[in-house]
Amino acid sequence: MEKPCLSNPDQFPDDEVLSGCLGKAKAAWDSFLSVLVEGSPAFAAEWRYYRDGKSWLYKVTKTADLRAIRTLIDIKEQLK
């Protein structure tokens, strides 16, 4: 059985490591990231090593829309 990629906590998954793990699929990964994260400021992403799963994972989260939050705060202030 092949050892899973991205399981070494000391080896950050940079482009070289990802190319070795993904092979030909690396181009699809790059396109996915371009559309998801770089194309939309509503998403933030980071690599994190999870000790419980003994693997690096790419965590993508939706960021809060600060304009909407500020608007809600302004409305709340006006209602006082």
NORMOBEL-V55228 format. One record per pair of residues at least 4 apart in sequence whose C-alpha atoms are under 6 Angstrom apart, sorted by the first residue. I is the first residue (numbers start at 0). J is the second residue. D is the distance in whole Angstrom. If there is no record, write none. Layout:
I_J_D / I_J_D
//
This chain:
4_20_6 / 5_54_6 / 5_55_5 / 6_53_6 / 6_54_4 / 12_16_5 / 12_17_6 / 14_18_6 / 17_21_6 / 18_22_5 / 18_25_6 / 21_25_5 / 31_35_6 / 32_36_5 / 33_37_5 / 33_38_6 / 34_38_5 / 36_42_6 / 41_61_6 / 41_62_5 / 42_60_6 / 42_61_4 / 42_62_6 / 43_59_6 / 43_60_5 / 44_58_5 / 44_59_4 / 45_57_6 / 45_58_5 / 46_56_6 / 46_57_5 / 47_55_6 / 47_56_6 / 48_54_6 / 48_55_4 / 49_53_6 / 49_54_6
//
